[in-house]
Amino acid sequence: MTLYLDVIWVLNYLIDYLLLLLTALVLKRRHSKIRFTFGAFVASLIVFLMFTPIGEWFYHPVTKLVYSALIVFVAFGYKRFTYYIQGLLMFYFVTFMTGGALFALHFFWQSELPISSEGLIPHASIGSPISWMLVVFGFPLVWYFSKHRFETIEVKSFNLHQLAEVEVAIGEHIFHLKGLIDSGNQLSDPITKAPVMIMQANQLEEVFGQDVVRAIIQLETDGSSGTKRHWLFDRLRIVPFRAVGQANPYLPAIKPDQVTVIHQNQRFKTSQVLIGVQAIDLSPEGAYQAILHPKQVLGAPSEQLA
């Protein structure tokens, strides 16, 4: 068998550089292209070192650990112990993740499995080596997918930190919701200046019925829609609001008795708020049913929870 070490080295260098880059992107660290170039170069030297008299050393786990620690040191430097260990562990994680994904792709596309009269051949059960096509084209795809998956997880993690427990009191009814604190929500009533939070209509339909809530959304509380007069109509307010894809330039809002927001072990209570009613689901995944105004969690809390 003829081995072209120069070709293998170039491919190994590019893969090592992308692994270091993915590590930096996941950790949100500023990185130097020069340091990454040297780091990938050090990592790729193992291709040549394996064919030297000391090549058998690199099969030992301790040597592998020391060598990978050297790679991370060259690429990221050393600021403090926790900083360095975090980089080393993340480098291992992204390496195992991408390598495992490539192995899974190879196993998925593997169609040949040697079988003898006595059953499966043990030494050939994992199939042939991963092809060059899989490495050359599969690794960039796995890298790109991994990068975007990490970004998606980060966004969801951020949203989870912005979620709060919400209790809405309207008459004798109490609604328990999950609310997303949206710093970009600056909607307020132009007359009273009260902040406006948004709530899904289906939460109200469970108590007041679909016909009543539909009449509020369509601003048909005068009986033109055939709906009987309901006491909830007396709490209706109209807030100028134009959303994308919305034909009506107004947002129907309801005046609650009280809204309580529980966030970061603090309880915020207020009656100076309006609840805008939206017919669409605010979260496609159902993570929250209301969008809160940032003023609802500003100022001194009504109660400090343990």
Phi, psi and omega per residue, in radians:
M1 nan 2.338 3.123
T2 -1.712 2.194 3.128
L3 -1.898 2.180 3.093
Y4 -1.699 1.606 -3.045
L5 -1.111 -0.531 -3.129
D6 -1.153 -0.704 3.127
V7 -1.201 -0.766 3.120
I8 -1.090 -0.693 -3.132
W9 -1.120 -0.779 3.134
V10 -1.057 -0.792 -3.138
L11 -1.114 -0.740 3.125
N12 -1.124 -0.680 3.129
Y13 -1.103 -0.793 -3.130
L14 -1.117 -0.715 3.128
I15 -1.144 -0.752 3.119
D16 -1.087 -0.693 3.134
Y17 -1.114 -0.759 -3.136
L18 -1.166 -0.612 3.102
L19 -1.149 -0.723 3.095
L20 -1.149 -0.668 3.125
L21 -1.157 -0.724 3.118
L22 -1.128 -0.653 3.087
T23 -1.055 -0.772 3.138
A24 -1.158 -0.678 -3.123
L25 -1.177 -0.687 -3.141
V26 -1.175 -0.710 -3.127
L27 -1.441 -0.068 -3.134
K28 1.006 0.792 -3.137
R29 -1.848 2.465 3.007
R30 -1.212 2.348 -3.058
H31 -2.272 2.692 3.133
S32 -1.806 2.234 3.126
K33 -1.112 -0.582 3.134
I34 -1.165 -0.805 3.121
R35 -1.106 -0.699 3.125
F36 -1.158 -0.623 3.101
T37 -1.089 -0.802 3.106
F38 -1.197 -0.660 3.119
G39 -1.101 -0.778 3.097
A40 -1.153 -0.597 3.109
F41 -1.136 -0.783 3.111
V42 -1.083 -0.740 -3.131
A43 -1.131 -0.671 -3.088
S44 -1.335 -0.273 3.130
L45 -1.110 -0.310 3.139
I46 -1.089 -0.420 3.097
V47 -1.047 -0.718 3.137
F48 -1.448 -0.637 -3.103
L49 -1.127 -0.477 3.129
M50 -1.157 -0.331 -3.116
F51 -1.842 0.351 3.086
T52 -1.892 2.973 3.131
P53 -1.028 -0.397 3.133
I54 -1.660 0.197 -3.085
G55 -1.066 -0.589 -3.115
E56 -1.170 -0.343 3.096
W57 -1.115 -0.554 -3.037
F58 -1.348 -0.005 3.017
Y59 -1.553 -0.176 -3.119
H60 -1.469 2.381 -3.115
P61 -1.005 -0.635 -3.129
V62 -1.134 -0.736 3.112
T63 -1.113 -0.712 3.114
K64 -1.078 -0.732 -3.137
L65 -1.141 -0.790 -3.141
V66 -1.117 -0.710 -3.113
Y67 -1.167 -0.747 3.110
S68 -1.171 -0.602 3.073
A69 -1.113 -0.652 3.089
L70 -1.141 -0.685 3.134
I71 -1.077 -0.818 -3.133
V72 -1.147 -0.648 3.121
F73 -1.109 -0.760 3.141
V74 -1.167 -0.700 -3.052
A75 -1.357 -0.686 -3.026
F76 -1.974 -0.306 -3.094
G77 1.365 -3.022 -3.119
Y78 -2.298 2.001 3.087
K79 -1.833 -0.810 3.059
R80 -2.742 2.906 -2.990
F81 -1.077 -0.842 -3.108
T82 -1.104 -0.666 3.103
Y83 -1.059 -0.764 -3.094
Y84 -1.219 -0.789 -3.133
I85 -1.117 -0.674 3.112
Q86 -1.071 -0.733 3.102
G87 -1.144 -0.714 -3.139
L88 -1.133 -0.797 -3.132
L89 -1.154 -0.677 3.124
M90 -1.198 -0.612 3.079
F91 -1.077 -0.748 3.069
Y92 -1.101 -0.733 -3.083
F93 -1.092 -0.867 -3.115
V94 -1.180 -0.545 3.100
T95 -1.172 -0.831 3.117
F96 -1.136 -0.656 -3.108
M97 -1.137 -0.869 -3.122
T98 -1.204 -0.690 3.101
G99 -1.121 -0.716 3.094
G100 -1.144 -0.637 3.113
A101 -1.144 -0.713 3.103
L102 -1.129 -0.727 3.106
F103 -1.105 -0.686 3.123
A104 -1.126 -0.705 3.092
L105 -1.112 -0.747 3.113
H106 -1.078 -0.780 3.136
F107 -1.134 -0.623 -3.131
F108 -1.141 -0.738 -3.095
W109 -1.506 -0.161 3.141
Q110 -1.201 2.162 -3.095
S111 -2.007 -0.174 -3.103
E112 -1.839 2.258 3.111
L113 -2.417 1.807 -3.065
P114 -1.008 2.286 3.135
I115 -2.306 2.303 3.085
S116 -1.850 -3.091 3.123
S117 -1.175 -0.341 -3.138
E118 -1.701 0.046 3.129
G119 2.102 -2.719 -3.126
L120 -1.210 2.523 3.055
I121 -1.465 2.011 -3.004
P122 -1.005 -0.816 -3.016
H123 -1.266 -0.190 -3.111
A124 -1.990 0.306 -2.996
S125 -1.257 -0.347 -3.113
I126 -1.674 0.066 3.057
G127 1.486 -2.987 -3.115
S128 -1.392 2.864 3.116
P129 -1.051 2.698 3.139
I130 -1.079 2.270 -3.049
S131 -1.298 2.818 3.092
W132 -1.089 -0.636 -3.134
M133 -1.075 -0.695 -3.129
L134 -1.158 -0.706 -3.135
V135 -1.224 -0.817 -3.056
V136 -1.165 -0.741 -3.083
F137 -1.757 -0.550 -3.096
G138 -1.277 -0.688 -3.098
F139 -1.093 -0.822 3.091
P140 -1.031 -0.628 3.132
L141 -1.190 -0.749 3.104
V142 -1.114 -0.716 3.132
W143 -1.091 -0.791 -3.126
Y144 -1.137 -0.743 3.131
F145 -1.127 -0.758 -3.132
S146 -1.083 -0.739 -3.139
K147 -1.029 -0.810 -3.104
H148 -1.267 -0.545 3.095
R149 -1.168 -0.686 3.088
F150 -1.108 -0.689 3.123
E151 -1.137 -0.693 3.110
T152 -1.120 -0.749 3.123
I153 -1.104 -0.671 -3.138
E154 -1.131 -0.728 3.132
V155 -1.125 -0.747 3.128
K156 -1.141 -0.671 3.098
S157 -1.114 -0.692 3.101
F158 -1.122 -0.743 -3.137
N159 -1.115 -0.642 3.123
L160 -1.100 -0.592 3.113
H161 -1.268 -0.340 -3.140
Q162 -1.679 0.057 3.137
L163 -1.476 2.614 -3.137
A164 -2.519 2.695 3.026
E165 -1.397 2.351 -3.089
V166 -2.227 2.336 3.036
E167 -2.111 2.105 -3.117
V168 -1.955 2.141 3.133
A169 -1.843 2.036 3.076
I170 -2.229 1.872 -3.054
G171 1.150 -2.259 3.134
E172 -1.644 0.107 -3.068
H173 -1.791 2.421 3.098
I174 -2.074 2.195 3.120
F175 -1.880 2.261 3.114
H176 -1.868 2.101 -3.025
L177 -2.320 2.906 2.901
K178 -1.806 2.235 -3.112
G179 -2.084 2.476 3.076
L180 -1.728 2.142 3.109
I181 -1.371 1.915 -3.068
D182 -1.854 1.912 3.138
S183 -1.170 -0.333 3.125
G184 -1.496 -0.094 3.120
N185 -1.449 1.799 3.125
Q186 -1.997 0.375 -3.110
L187 -1.253 2.309 3.128
S188 -2.581 2.788 3.114
D189 -1.257 2.149 -3.081
P190 -1.126 -0.335 -3.104
I191 -1.617 -0.957 -3.088
T192 -1.576 -0.214 -3.098
K193 1.139 0.265 3.123
A194 -1.267 2.401 3.098
P195 -1.119 2.634 -3.111
V196 -2.062 2.119 3.004
M197 -1.728 2.791 -3.107
I198 -1.944 2.427 -3.116
M199 -2.358 2.480 3.111
Q200 -1.202 2.419 -3.090
A201 -1.154 -0.551 -3.081
N202 -1.146 -0.364 3.076
Q203 -1.195 -0.616 3.109
L204 -1.371 -0.529 -3.099
E205 -1.110 -0.517 -3.126
E206 -1.116 -0.423 -3.104
V207 -1.867 -0.829 -3.008
F208 -1.655 -0.190 3.128
G209 1.644 2.670 -3.067
Q210 -1.197 -0.659 -3.100
D211 -1.133 -0.739 -3.127
V212 -1.144 -0.806 -3.111
V213 -1.168 -0.673 3.100
R214 -1.099 -0.680 3.116
A215 -1.126 -0.621 3.095
I216 -1.189 -0.764 -3.123
I217 -1.116 -0.693 -3.118
Q218 -1.537 0.057 3.130
L219 0.959 0.769 -3.136
E220 -2.048 0.938 -3.096
T221 -1.567 0.115 -3.139
D222 -1.580 0.100 3.132
G223 1.606 -0.022 -3.115
S224 -1.149 -0.434 -3.131
S225 -1.547 0.017 3.138
G226 1.545 0.027 -3.135
T227 -1.440 2.334 3.119
K228 -1.164 2.680 -3.134
R229 -1.068 2.284 -3.120
H230 -2.158 2.522 -3.101
W231 -1.102 -0.366 3.130
L232 -1.185 -0.433 -3.129
F233 -1.128 -0.469 -3.132
D234 -1.228 -0.300 3.127
R235 -1.647 0.025 -3.064
L236 -1.263 2.351 3.031
R237 -2.209 2.741 3.131
I238 -2.087 2.150 -3.107
V239 -2.017 2.208 3.069
P240 -1.044 2.140 -3.067
F241 -2.821 2.297 3.103
R242 -2.280 1.978 3.105
A243 -1.752 2.851 3.126
V244 -1.133 2.233 -3.139
G245 1.404 0.119 -3.130
Q246 -1.812 2.171 -3.100
A247 -1.374 -0.624 -3.101
N248 -1.401 2.156 -3.116
P249 -1.407 0.221 -3.108
Y250 -2.216 2.618 3.099
L251 -1.996 2.093 3.070
P252 -1.231 2.361 -3.115
A253 -2.344 2.651 -3.112
I254 -2.055 2.430 3.088
K255 -1.535 1.944 3.132
P256 -1.473 2.929 3.021
D257 -1.320 -0.696 -3.140
Q258 -2.890 2.545 3.045
V259 -2.187 2.215 3.125
T260 -1.984 2.246 3.122
V261 -2.052 2.216 3.110
I262 -1.937 1.982 -3.076
H263 -2.540 2.253 3.118
Q264 0.924 0.866 3.097
N265 1.047 0.486 3.065
Q266 -2.267 2.497 -3.140
R267 -1.953 2.175 3.133
F268 -2.014 2.163 3.132
K269 -2.076 2.444 3.084
T270 -2.762 2.618 3.008
S271 -1.946 -0.126 3.136
Q272 -1.570 1.215 -3.133
V273 -2.726 2.623 3.045
L274 -1.999 2.649 -3.126
I275 -1.997 1.846 3.047
G276 -1.295 2.442 -3.065
V277 -1.879 2.144 3.124
Q278 -2.027 2.383 -3.118
A279 -1.370 -0.366 -3.087
I280 -1.545 2.794 3.055
D281 -1.326 2.254 -3.104
L282 -1.310 -0.530 3.093
S283 -2.201 2.032 -3.141
P284 -1.024 -0.478 -3.127
E285 -1.618 -0.028 3.129
G286 1.295 0.394 -3.113
A287 -1.232 -0.511 3.124
Y288 -2.623 2.740 -3.103
Q289 -2.098 0.077 3.137
A290 -2.599 2.649 3.041
I291 -2.019 2.091 -3.026
L292 -1.615 2.659 3.017
H293 -1.458 2.411 -3.110
P294 -1.024 -0.444 3.118
K295 -1.133 -0.317 -3.111
Q296 -1.270 -0.277 3.119
V297 -2.131 0.340 3.065
L298 -1.780 2.831 3.119
G299 1.438 -3.001 -3.094
A300 -1.300 2.313 3.111
P301 -1.237 2.691 3.106
S302 -1.280 -0.472 -3.107
E303 -2.723 2.454 3.082
Q304 -1.761 2.051 -3.099
L305 -1.532 2.725 -3.136
A306 -1.291 nan nan
